[in-house]
Amino acid sequence: MDLLQIENIVTTQLRARVPKTTDNKYKHMSFTNEISEQTPSFPNVYIHELEPSEVGNTIPNNQIHAIRSTIQIEVTTNVSRTDARIVANACITAMKALRYSLVVGPTYVKTNNIHRYIIRMRRVIASGDEF
């Protein structure tokens, strides 16, 4: 596995899994792992990998065997807290299927009629693991 592509892999997996979990209720749901100046369609799922750290070093220490991956997911909507919660729970379900564990959240924040849930999930990914 390309350990530098984890954020993209997780984004692809969430794009495929979350709409199914919400029974395709949100036709304009968007997923991104990039910050953009454009107004997103809501609900919006922003996926960001926080700085990974190496684990499982060997004595020669000449290659990376595994990393601790932490993914932060921010679900935002301008409709209701309930919609944000439903999508956030679908994201957690999808991440659990990818063997991530909940570390922080879901934390709810409301700013100017924008409802946001912030979630952090973590797992160790070995160099030979596949999603």
TIMAR-942248 format. One record per residue: residue number from 1; residue in one letter; x, y, z of N, C-alpha, C in turn. Coordinates in pm, 1 decimal, padded with zeros to 6 digits. Layout:
<sites>
NUM/A/X/Y/Z/X/Y/Z/X/Y/Z .
...
</sites>
This chain:
<sites>
1/M/00083.2/-00117.5/00000.0/00000.0/00000.0/00000.0/00087.9/00124.2/00000.0 .
2/D/00046.7/00221.5/-00076.4/00117.0/00350.1/-00078.0/00071.1/00429.1/00044.5 .
3/L/00156.1/00435.4/00144.9/00119.4/00499.5/00270.8/00093.3/00648.9/00255.7 .
4/L/00135.7/00706.7/00145.6/00113.0/00849.6/00123.7/-00020.9/00878.2/00055.9 .
5/Q/-00095.1/00775.0/00022.5/-00222.9/00793.1/-00046.3/-00343.8/00760.4/00042.1 .
6/I/-00323.4/00747.4/00171.1/-00431.3/00704.2/00260.3/-00549.6/00800.3/00257.4 .
7/E/-00524.0/00930.4/00260.8/-00633.6/01028.5/00258.5/-00719.9/01010.7/00133.6 .
8/N/-00657.9/00990.5/00019.4/-00733.9/00970.5/-00104.8/-00812.8/00840.4/-00102.1 .
9/I/-00752.3/00736.3/-00048.0/-00820.8/00607.1/-00039.4/-00942.8/00618.2/00051.8 .
10/V/-00926.3/00682.0/00167.1/-01037.7/00698.1/00261.0/-01147.9/00782.9/00197.6 .
11/T/-01110.6/00888.8/00128.3/-01210.6/00973.7/00061.5/-01290.5/00892.4/-00040.0 .
12/T/-01223.1/00812.0/-00119.7/-01290.0/00727.1/-00218.6/-01383.7/00628.3/-00150.9 .
13/Q/-01337.6/00567.5/-00042.7/-01420.9/00471.5/00030.2/-01545.6/00537.8/00089.7 .
14/L/-01528.9/00656.7/00147.8/-01644.9/00725.9/00205.3/-01743.2/00767.2/00096.7 .
15/R/-01692.8/00812.3/-00018.3/-01781.6/00847.5/-00130.4/-01868.3/00729.6/-00171.1 .
16/A/-01813.3/00611.0/-00164.7/-01886.5/00491.1/-00204.6/-01980.2/00440.8/-00095.8 .
17/R/-01940.4/00451.4/00030.6/-02014.8/00388.5/00140.0/-02121.3/00476.9/00204.6 .
18/V/-02091.1/00604.7/00225.9/-02181.8/00691.6/00303.0/-02317.1/00710.6/00234.0 .
19/P/-02323.7/00739.6/00102.9/-02456.5/00753.6/00041.7/-02543.9/00628.8/00057.0 .
20/K/-02482.8/00511.2/00048.8/-02558.4/00386.6/00066.8/-02613.9/00377.2/00208.3 .
21/T/-02532.4/00416.1/00306.6/-02574.8/00408.5/00447.1/-02689.1/00505.7/00475.4 .
22/T/-02693.8/00617.7/00404.4/-02802.2/00716.0/00423.5/-02915.4/00692.4/00323.3 .
23/D/-02917.0/00577.9/00259.4/-03019.0/00542.5/00159.4/-03030.0/00647.2/00049.3 .
24/N/-02917.1/00706.9/00012.6/-02910.8/00809.1/-00092.7/-03009.2/00923.0/-00069.9 .
25/K/-03033.7/00954.1/00057.4/-03128.1/01059.1/00095.9/-03078.2/01198.4/00054.8 .
26/Y/-02947.7/01217.6/00051.6/-02889.4/01348.7/00024.2/-02828.1/01347.9/-00115.2 .
27/K/-02906.3/01387.2/-00213.6/-02864.7/01378.8/-00354.4/-02748.0/01470.8/-00387.1 .
28/H/-02732.4/01581.7/-00314.0/-02627.5/01678.1/-00345.2/-02509.7/01670.8/-00247.6 .
29/M/-02499.4/01558.8/-00173.5/-02389.1/01543.9/-00078.3/-02256.4/01550.3/-00153.6 .
30/S/-02161.5/01624.8/-00096.3/-02029.9/01634.7/-00159.4/-01922.7/01584.9/-00063.9 .
31/F/-01815.3/01533.3/-00120.9/-01700.9/01482.4/-00045.6/-01576.7/01551.6/-00098.8 .
32/T/-01489.1/01592.8/-00009.9/-01366.5/01656.4/-00053.7/-01255.3/01631.7/00046.9 .
33/N/-01132.5/01635.5/-00002.3/-01017.8/01632.8/00087.7/-00928.4/01753.5/00060.2 .
34/E/-00987.4/01854.3/-00003.4/-00916.1/01978.4/-00031.3/-00998.4/02097.0/00016.8 .
35/I/-00930.8/02200.1/00063.9/-00998.8/02323.1/00102.7/-01019.7/02405.3/-00023.7 .
36/S/-01141.8/02455.4/-00039.5/-01175.3/02530.7/-00159.4/-01245.2/02660.7/-00121.4 .
37/E/-01231.8/02759.6/-00204.6/-01300.1/02887.8/-00184.6/-01445.3/02881.0/-00232.8 .
38/Q/-01478.8/02779.4/-00309.0/-01613.9/02765.8/-00362.1/-01708.7/02719.5/-00251.8 .
39/T/-01833.6/02761.5/-00260.2/-01935.1/02717.0/-00165.7/-01968.0/02571.3/-00196.7 .
40/P/-01955.4/02483.6/-00097.2/-01982.0/02341.8/-00123.9/-02131.4/02314.7/-00132.0 .
41/S/-02167.2/02203.3/-00192.9/-02305.8/02159.5/-00183.5/-02320.5/02090.4/-00048.7 .
42/F/-02436.3/02102.1/00009.2/-02459.5/02047.3/00143.1/-02548.7/01925.0/00135.6 .
43/P/-02530.2/01829.0/00225.8/-02422.4/01822.6/00323.7/-02288.2/01800.9/00256.8 .
44/N/-02184.7/01851.2/00322.5/-02047.9/01839.3/00273.1/-01966.9/01758.0/00373.0 .
45/V/-01887.2/01665.6/00321.6/-01800.1/01583.2/00405.0/-01656.1/01615.3/00366.0 .
46/Y/-01584.4/01676.8/00459.0/-01444.3/01712.2/00437.2/-01357.7/01611.7/00511.8 .
47/I/-01269.8/01542.6/00439.6/-01183.9/01438.1/00495.5/-01039.8/01488.2/00491.5 .
48/H/-00973.9/01482.5/00606.3/-00837.4/01532.5/00614.2/-00754.4/01438.7/00700.9 .
49/E/-00642.8/01391.1/00646.9/-00553.1/01308.2/00727.0/-00459.5/01398.0/00805.7 .
50/L/-00461.2/01382.6/00937.9/-00367.7/01455.5/01022.0/-00231.9/01388.4/01011.1 .
51/E/-00128.6/01452.9/01058.1/00006.9/01401.8/01040.3/00019.0/01258.5/01093.7 .
52/P/00051.9/01163.2/01006.0/00070.0/01025.5/01051.4/00203.5/01009.3/01123.5 .
53/S/00211.4/00906.6/01206.3/00337.2/00877.1/01274.3/00373.8/00731.2/01249.8 .
54/E/00501.9/00705.6/01246.8/00551.7/00570.6/01222.0/00540.4/00487.4/01348.6 .
55/V/00502.1/00362.0/01331.7/00498.3/00265.9/01442.9/00562.2/00136.5/01395.1 .
56/G/00603.6/00054.0/01488.5/00658.0/-00076.8/01454.4/00795.9/-00072.6/01391.7 .
57/N/00881.1/00016.7/01439.7/01017.8/00023.7/01386.7/01093.4/-00105.8/01416.4 .
58/T/01183.3/-00142.1/01326.8/01269.2/-00258.0/01346.7/01409.9/-00208.8/01378.9 .
59/I/01497.0/-00298.8/01419.3/01633.6/-00258.8/01454.0/01706.6/-00195.9/01335.5 .
60/P/01699.2/-00252.7/01214.9/01766.8/-00184.8/01103.4/01702.5/-00049.3/01069.1 .
61/N/01572.6/-00036.1/01093.6/01498.4/00088.2/01071.2/01523.7/00146.5/00931.8 .
62/N/01519.4/00059.2/00830.2/01548.7/00102.8/00693.8/01425.4/00115.9/00605.1 .
63/Q/01307.0/00091.8/00660.8/01183.2/00111.4/00585.2/01067.2/00133.7/00681.3 .
64/I/00959.9/00187.8/00628.7/00840.1/00210.7/00710.2/00754.3/00085.5/00703.3 .
65/H/00730.5/00023.8/00818.6/00649.6/-00097.6/00824.2/00502.9/-00066.7/00850.6 .
66/A/00476.6/00039.9/00926.6/00337.6/00074.9/00958.7/00331.7/00220.1/01004.6 .
67/I/00213.1/00277.6/00988.4/00190.5/00412.2/01038.6/00061.7/00415.8/01119.9 .
68/R/00052.9/00513.6/01206.6/-00070.4/00541.1/01281.0/-00140.6/00652.7/01204.3 .
69/S/-00251.5/00619.8/01141.5/-00326.0/00714.0/01058.9/-00441.0/00773.0/01139.6 .
70/T/-00449.4/00905.8/01141.3/-00560.6/00974.5/01205.3/-00631.8/01056.9/01099.2 .
71/I/-00760.2/01030.5/01082.0/-00842.5/01099.6/00983.3/-00942.6/01188.0/01056.2 .
72/Q/-00946.1/01315.2/01018.2/-01047.7/01405.5/01071.6/-01154.1/01424.5/00964.3 .
73/I/-01279.0/01409.5/01004.2/-01392.7/01425.1/00914.2/-01478.7/01537.5/00969.1 .
74/E/-01512.4/01631.7/00882.3/-01602.2/01740.6/00920.5/-01724.4/01733.1/00830.1 .
75/V/-01838.6/01713.6/00892.4/-01965.6/01708.7/00819.9/-02035.3/01841.3/00843.5 .
76/T/-02066.1/01913.3/00736.4/-02134.9/02042.1/00750.6/-02260.3/02044.3/00664.8 .
77/T/-02360.0/02116.0/00715.4/-02482.8/02137.2/00640.9/-02546.3/02267.9/00686.0 .
78/N/-02625.1/02326.0/00598.2/-02697.1/02447.6/00633.8/-02845.6/02420.2/00654.3 .
79/V/-02882.0/02294.0/00666.4/-03023.2/02256.1/00679.8/-03061.1/02234.0/00825.9 .
80/S/-03001.1/02131.8/00889.5/-03038.6/02102.6/01028.0/-02930.2/02020.0/01096.6 .
81/R/-02934.5/02025.4/01227.9/-02842.4/01943.6/01307.1/-02869.0/01795.5/01282.1 .
82/T/-02994.1/01760.1/01263.4/-03031.0/01620.7/01239.5/-02965.3/01567.3/01112.7 .
83/D/-02969.0/01645.0/01004.9/-02904.6/01601.5/00880.5/-02754.3/01582.5/00901.1 .
84/A/-02692.3/01676.5/00971.0/-02548.5/01664.7/00998.0/-02518.7/01540.0/01080.4 .
85/R/-02604.0/01511.6/01178.7/-02584.6/01394.0/01264.3/-02599.8/01264.7/01185.0 .
86/I/-02699.1/01259.0/01096.6/-02721.9/01138.2/01016.5/-02599.9/01109.7/00928.5 .
87/V/-02548.7/01212.4/00863.2/-02431.9/01193.4/00775.7/-02307.7/01161.3/00858.4 .
88/A/-02291.6/01226.4/00973.4/-02177.1/01197.5/01060.7/-02180.0/01052.5/01107.3 .
89/N/-02296.5/01004.1/01146.5/-02307.9/00863.8/01188.6/-02277.7/00768.7/01073.9 .
90/A/-02318.1/00804.0/00951.9/-02286.9/00720.9/00835.0/-02136.3/00718.8/00809.5 .
91/C/-02070.9/00832.0/00832.7/-01924.5/00837.8/00816.9/-01856.1/00749.1/00920.2 .
92/I/-01903.7/00752.8/01043.6/-01846.2/00667.4/01148.7/-01864.3/00520.9/01112.2 .
93/T/-01981.9/00483.5/01065.5/-02007.1/00345.1/01024.5/-01911.9/00303.0/00913.2 .
94/A/-01892.3/00391.0/00815.1/-01801.3/00359.9/00704.4/-01657.1/00346.1/00753.5 .
95/M/-01616.8/00433.5/00843.3/-01479.8/00427.2/00896.3/-01459.1/00303.2/00981.8 .
96/K/-01560.7/00263.3/01057.7/-01550.3/00140.0/01136.2/-01533.7/00019.5/01042.8 .
97/A/-01599.0/00022.0/00926.5/-01582.6/-00085.9/00828.9/-01440.5/-00088.9/00773.7 .
98/L/-01372.2/00026.6/00776.8/-01232.4/00034.1/00734.2/-01136.7/00009.0/00850.9 .
99/R/-01191.5/-00035.4/00964.2/-01117.4/-00072.5/01085.9/-01055.5/00046.3/01159.1 .
100/Y/-01113.6/00163.2/01143.3/-01071.4/00279.4/01221.4/-01148.8/00281.8/01352.0 .
101/S/-01088.9/00337.7/01455.8/-01152.7/00353.2/01587.1/-01180.2/00500.5/01612.0 .
102/L/-01289.2/00527.0/01679.9/-01325.7/00664.5/01713.9/-01231.8/00716.1/01821.7 .
103/V/-01170.8/00832.1/01797.6/-01077.7/00892.1/01892.2/-01139.9/01015.0/01956.6 .
104/V/-01197.1/01103.2/01875.8/-01258.4/01226.0/01924.6/-01390.8/01246.4/01853.0 .
105/G/-01490.1/01285.1/01930.5/-01617.5/01323.7/01870.1/-01718.1/01212.6/01870.9 .
106/P/-01824.7/01233.9/01801.6/-01852.3/01350.8/01720.8/-01879.7/01475.0/01806.8 .
107/T/-01813.7/01583.7/01771.0/-01828.1/01710.7/01840.0/-01913.1/01802.3/01753.4 .
108/Y/-02018.1/01858.8/01812.3/-02110.2/01943.9/01737.7/-02074.7/02090.7/01757.0 .
109/V/-02075.8/02166.3/01645.9/-02051.6/02310.7/01649.3/-02151.9/02375.6/01554.4 .
110/K/-02212.5/02486.7/01598.4/-02301.7/02562.5/01509.9/-02249.2/02704.9/01499.1 .
111/T/-02229.5/02749.8/01374.8/-02182.1/02884.8/01348.3/-02261.3/02942.6/01231.7 .
112/N/-02329.5/03054.1/01255.2/-02404.4/03122.0/01148.8/-02493.7/03027.5/01068.6 .
113/N/-02573.3/02949.6/01137.5/-02667.5/02855.9/01076.4/-02599.3/02744.4/00995.8 .
114/I/-02472.2/02720.3/01020.2/-02401.6/02606.1/00962.4/-02381.2/02505.0/01074.9 .
115/H/-02433.8/02385.3/01054.6/-02423.2/02277.6/01153.6/-02304.5/02190.3/01115.2 .
116/R/-02216.6/02164.6/01211.7/-02095.0/02089.3/01182.5/-02070.2/01984.3/01291.2 .
117/Y/-02037.0/01863.8/01245.8/-01987.6/01759.2/01335.4/-01842.9/01732.9/01297.5 .
118/I/-01757.2/01726.0/01398.4/-01615.5/01697.8/01378.4/-01585.4/01562.4/01442.1 .
119/I/-01521.9/01476.2/01365.2/-01494.4/01338.7/01407.0/-01348.1/01308.3/01378.6 .
120/R/-01281.9/01240.3/01470.3/-01146.6/01189.8/01443.5/-01145.7/01039.3/01464.6 .
121/M/-01087.9/00970.8/01366.4/-01078.8/00824.8/01369.1/-00932.7/00787.4/01348.3 .
122/R/-00891.2/00674.5/01408.1/-00750.0/00634.9/01401.1/-00737.5/00483.9/01386.5 .
123/R/-00631.6/00444.0/01315.0/-00593.6/00303.4/01307.8/-00448.3/00292.3/01265.8 .
124/V/-00390.8/00176.7/01290.9/-00255.3/00147.1/01243.7/-00269.7/00076.4/01110.0 .
125/I/-00191.7/00122.2/01012.9/-00194.5/00063.1/00879.9/-00055.1/00010.5/00848.0 .
126/A/-00046.0/-00118.9/00825.6/00081.3/-00181.1/00790.7/00106.7/-00166.6/00641.8 .
127/S/00231.5/-00177.2/00601.5/00268.5/-00156.0/00461.0/00199.3/-00253.9/00367.2 .
128/G/00158.1/-00370.3/00415.2/00091.7/-00468.1/00329.9/-00059.9/-00468.2/00339.9 .
129/D/-00116.8/-00380.2/00422.5/-00262.5/-00375.8/00440.1/-00332.9/-00326.3/00313.9 .
130/E/-00455.5/-00373.0/00298.2/-00541.3/-00326.0/00189.9/-00675.6/-00287.3/00249.3 .
131/F/-00742.0/-00193.7/00183.3/-00876.3/-00153.1/00228.2/-00979.4/-00233.2/00155.0 .
</sites>
